[in-house]
């Protein structure tokens, strides 16, 4: 999660919402991602999507079996769907997202029994630090 937090800080420094993500397998980081929606003018440039794409290239397959995804914020519906489609077995989340979270807060796409794959979720890892980074970013944005 510390590596994901570093990605989130880099996103904030670039003017994007500070969300970071890493994909690891057997203790090795395969991919890193940070929000790049503003930088790329791309609504799909979420940290998780970018990290999943990089991880798939690294392993040579869209199936990310045996991988763990670490995300500083609970993934949205798009990213949760991508985790399911990539067959990611485990997700470790920092802060919960009570407005758009799709891994237990608003929706629970990753554990939807009607889908062909379910993701184990571990929530609240470094949640205080992850959440504070987001609060600080938006507080600074709203300041006069």
RODO-2510 file (C-alpha; in nm, 4 decimals, decimal comma):
residues 144
     n   res          X          Y          Z
     1     x     0,0000     0,0000     0,0000
     2     x     0,2936     0,2336     0,0563
     3     x     0,3836     0,2040    -0,3133
     4     x     0,0216     0,2863    -0,4060
     5     x     0,0364     0,5899    -0,1763
     6     x     0,3494     0,7083    -0,3591
     7     x     0,1563     0,6845    -0,6862
     8     x    -0,1305     0,8816    -0,5309
     9     x     0,1113     1,1580    -0,4236
    10     x     0,2494     1,1732    -0,7784
    11     x    -0,1050     1,2073    -0,9139
    12     x    -0,1731     1,4989    -0,6781
    13     x     0,1505     1,6701    -0,7790
    14     x     0,0367     1,6445    -1,1421
    15     x    -0,3032     1,7977    -1,0576
    16     x    -0,5046     1,4749    -1,0606
    17     x    -0,7107     1,3307    -0,7763
    18     x    -0,4601     1,1454    -0,5555
    19     x    -0,5453     0,7820    -0,6111
    20     x    -0,2759     0,5234    -0,6625
    21     x    -0,2675     0,1537    -0,7375
    22     x    -0,0138    -0,1247    -0,7667
    23     x    -0,0477    -0,4826    -0,8851
    24     x     0,1787    -0,7380    -0,7199
    25     x     0,2388    -1,1090    -0,7505
    26     x     0,4496    -1,3188    -0,5153
    27     x     0,5763    -1,0072    -0,3391
    28     x     0,6913    -0,8352    -0,6592
    29     x     0,5275    -0,5223    -0,7989
    30     x     0,4319    -0,5894    -1,1601
    31     x     0,2600    -0,2601    -1,2350
    32     x     0,1866     0,0852    -1,0986
    33     x    -0,0895     0,3288    -1,1796
    34     x    -0,2072     0,6706    -1,0719
    35     x    -0,5049     0,8778    -1,1682
    36     x    -0,4367     1,0496    -1,5010
    37     x    -0,7848     1,1694    -1,5971
    38     x    -0,6795     1,5344    -1,6093
    39     x    -0,3359     1,4677    -1,7592
    40     x    -0,4750     1,2457    -2,0359
    41     x    -0,8200     1,4087    -2,0720
    42     x    -0,9513     1,0531    -2,0428
    43     x    -1,2446     0,9592    -1,8189
    44     x    -1,1190     0,5996    -1,8008
    45     x    -0,7638     0,6890    -1,6882
    46     x    -0,8207     0,5683    -1,3327
    47     x    -0,5240     0,4368    -1,1341
    48     x    -0,6643     0,0827    -1,1270
    49     x    -0,7333     0,0629    -1,5008
    50     x    -0,3849     0,1871    -1,5875
    51     x    -0,2223    -0,0541    -1,3411
    52     x    -0,4280    -0,3486    -1,4696
    53     x    -0,3274    -0,2716    -1,8282
    54     x     0,0401    -0,2536    -1,7346
    55     x     0,0171    -0,5756    -1,5302
    56     x    -0,1470    -0,7597    -1,8199
    57     x     0,1374    -0,6527    -2,0476
    58     x     0,3923    -0,7626    -1,7841
    59     x     0,2456    -1,1125    -1,7476
    60     x     0,1463    -1,1492    -2,1123
    61     x    -0,2167    -1,2251    -2,0349
    62     x    -0,5386    -1,0475    -1,9486
    63     x    -0,5895    -1,3022    -1,6712
    64     x    -0,4187    -1,1652    -1,3621
    65     x    -0,4473    -1,4831    -1,1598
    66     x    -0,2280    -1,4887    -0,8503
    67     x    -0,2102    -1,1093    -0,8358
    68     x    -0,3092    -0,8717    -0,5585
    69     x    -0,4251    -0,5205    -0,6390
    70     x    -0,3550    -0,2458    -0,3845
    71     x    -0,5667     0,0680    -0,4278
    72     x    -0,5632     0,3749    -0,2052
    73     x    -0,9379     0,4269    -0,2550
    74     x    -1,2127     0,1698    -0,2889
    75     x    -1,2577     0,1180    -0,6644
    76     x    -1,5546     0,2589    -0,8567
    77     x    -1,7945     0,0485    -1,0648
    78     x    -1,5740     0,0640    -1,3765
    79     x    -1,2619    -0,0413    -1,1915
    80     x    -1,4419    -0,3064    -0,9862
    81     x    -1,5767    -0,4541    -1,3092
    82     x    -1,2260    -0,4569    -1,4552
    83     x    -1,0973    -0,6433    -1,1472
    84     x    -1,3621    -0,9102    -1,2000
    85     x    -1,2935    -0,9354    -1,5736
    86     x    -0,9184    -0,9648    -1,5120
    87     x    -0,9815    -1,2507    -1,2657
    88     x    -0,7920    -1,0683    -0,9903
    89     x    -0,8186    -1,2882    -0,6801
    90     x    -0,7465    -1,0256    -0,4126
    91     x    -0,7975    -0,6518    -0,3627
    92     x    -0,6498    -0,4516    -0,0763
    93     x    -0,8156    -0,1108    -0,0298
    94     x    -0,7206     0,1941     0,1700
    95     x    -1,0040     0,4420     0,2205
    96     x    -1,3678     0,3532     0,1607
    97     x    -1,5638     0,5564    -0,0942
    98     x    -1,9146     0,6155     0,0423
    99     x    -2,0166     0,8057    -0,2734
   100     x    -1,8977     0,5772    -0,5540
   101     x    -1,7340     0,2695    -0,4030
   102     x    -1,8221    -0,0557    -0,5780
   103     x    -1,6405    -0,3008    -0,3503
   104     x    -1,8805    -0,2932    -0,0587
   105     x    -1,9760     0,0703     0,0083
   106     x    -2,2362     0,1688    -0,2535
   107     x    -2,2223    -0,1441    -0,4697
   108     x    -2,0431    -0,4767    -0,4298
   109     x    -1,9562    -0,5699    -0,7858
   110     x    -1,6467    -0,7679    -0,6899
   111     x    -1,8499    -1,0114    -0,4794
   112     x    -2,1641    -1,0260    -0,6946
   113     x    -2,2648    -1,3936    -0,6959
   114     x    -2,4187    -1,3736    -1,0453
   115     x    -2,0819    -1,2904    -1,2005
   116     x    -1,8313    -1,5559    -1,3046
   117     x    -1,5563    -1,4407    -1,0665
   118     x    -1,5401    -1,2937    -0,7188
   119     x    -1,2602    -1,0933    -0,5596
   120     x    -1,1525    -1,1252    -0,1972
   121     x    -1,1478    -0,7750    -0,0445
   122     x    -0,9351    -0,6532     0,2452
   123     x    -1,0466    -0,3015     0,3412
   124     x    -0,9071    -0,0279     0,5586
   125     x    -0,5327    -0,0781     0,5053
   126     x    -0,3685     0,2586     0,5834
   127     x    -0,7186     0,4054     0,5497
   128     x    -0,6382     0,7119     0,7581
   129     x    -0,3397     0,8082     0,5461
   130     x    -0,5193     0,7326     0,2199
   131     x    -0,8281     0,9277     0,3218
   132     x    -0,6323     1,2245     0,4560
   133     x    -0,4480     1,2629     0,1264
   134     x    -0,7825     1,2894    -0,0543
   135     x    -0,9312     1,5280     0,2034
   136     x    -0,6253     1,7531     0,1853
   137     x    -0,6315     1,7566    -0,1959
   138     x    -0,9957     1,8648    -0,2095
   139     x    -0,9564     2,1093     0,0807
   140     x    -0,6729     2,2789    -0,1112
   141     x    -0,8826     2,2804    -0,4306
   142     x    -1,1742     2,4513    -0,2550
   143     x    -0,9630     2,7078    -0,0675
   144     x    -0,9985     3,0656    -0,1947
***
